[in-house]
Every structure is written in C-alpha cells, then in structure tokens.
C-alpha cells in the first residue's frame, strides 16, 4: 500500500490567508521551520497506477500538480484518480470536487448525510452523474474503491458541517454519518485515516491499535488553543476535534494502543507543533507521534 500526504493542514491551511499569527508570519516569510500546509487530503494506491483520494481539499488542483503519480498520462484526457472518499461534508473536505468537474469518470464514496449535503447545492451538479458515480458508504460494511483495497468506514464522534449547524437541534453534536474514519486494508497491511474526531471510540481504538499507520486528528495542541490565541470562541471539541494533549486528548487516548506508526494530520495554523524543532513537537515525539507534512510518502 502506497500513501501520499497531499495536504496536512486544517481548514484554511498554513498560512491562512487572513491570519498573521506567529506561525502564519513565519510561513508567509518562507521560514523553513514552518513549511506551507495545504488542507488535509491523503491519496492511496496499490499499484501506483490507480489512486483513491481521501477528502477533496480546496487546493486539490495544486496537490495534483505537486504529486507526479496523480498526473494524467493518456491523451486527450485521463486521470489515475479512480475514486474520491469523503469523511464528511465540511468545505475543506468537498470544495476540491469542483476541480474534478471536466467529465472525467470516477467514483465518489460518502455517507448518506454527506451525499445529501452535496445534493442540496446545485453547484455540485457540475459533477455530471453519467461520469461521476455517487456511492453510499455504510459504516461497518467494507467496500473496494480500488481493486484489492478493502475500505471500512467507522462512524466516529464529530459534528455537522459548519454551514449546516443551524439546521440541527444541538449544533455541537454530530449525527450518524456526519464524521467518518476510514480503515484501509490490503495484503495484510492496514492504515487508518481519521482527520476529524471529537472522542475515541472502542471500535476506532481497535482499528488503530492493529494499524501499520494511523493519520489522526491533530487540529489543536490543546482544547482552548483558539480561544487563547483570540482567533476563535470555541474549544477544539466544540469544533469537533479532540486536542492532541490534555485530559482525554489524543496522546492520552493512544497511550495503551500500539500502531506501528502514528501521525498527526489536519493541523491548524495556530498549533505550536507545526514548527519543526519546537518544544511542542518534541513532547509529541517523546510520546511516539510524528507530524504529517505535505508531500510525505509511505509504503506499507
């Protein structure tokens, strides 16, 4: 199994266009210790010829340009991208679909609530149904977006997309299908992709413990990071994200689990761990964590 990190940042990426915070200033200034992060997406292939993309980030066109395996090879039009899998319907998970509107066939896999959210917005009709096949993901039921790749979705704690919160009785609580993790398996290898997760579940813990690689929600270093930085009024959990550290954080949740490698991904521009060599990153490394970077490639 071959994995490409197309994007490792949270919504807005790094630098975020309107956020001249410490990390943002460093990134705008091309500080090599704070590299650019596009919004979160992962690509997977078994043969290097056919690829599935997990989440369609707004920068998808640039991510394709930056990763040669995703380039078209056969004229007049072609693509090695055979499937797109969505973990939810947030803007930074679906906006890149509009990059793929040039009548190129692929399968679009998502939960019923996510497909419903797309159907509510006529702009996504640009993905013509005769070329882009929408397929419903049922949590707990394996499917094969690529030959030889088995994928199982897990329903995990999260929240509704921001633009749908007002339609919910309790906007802080997700409903079934709002937030998925994907378990990818092939030839005895396993990877888990969970870029948005508010709390660990028993099912997710079992999947992660047996994994060769886990890409897990690393949005915020601590739960009140956005409030303290005066860049928001919500805690991480209110935004649907388990913090890296603190009570009930990811470091604590994974302490008894044993994946071969574990990466934080979907990292916010305020997070001190984005800086290479920082005390925050050293603390995470001491707990066995790595920080995903754009362009990173793994072979399992």
Secondary structure, DSSP 8 states (H G I E B T S, - for coil): -EEEEEE-B-TT-BS-TT--SHHHHHHHTT-TTS--B-B-EEEEESSSSSEEEES--TTHHHHHHH-GGGS--SSSS--SEEEEE-S---HHHHGGGGGG-SS--EEEEE-HHHHHHHHHSGGGGGS-TTTEEEEE--TT--EEEETTEEEEEEE-S----GGGGGGSSSTTS--TTSSEEEEEEETTEEEEEES--SS--HHHHHHHHT-SEEEEE-S-SSTTHHHHTTS-SS-TTTTT---SSSTT-HHHHTTT---SEEEEESB-TT-GGGSTT-HHHHHHHHTT-EE--TT-EEE-
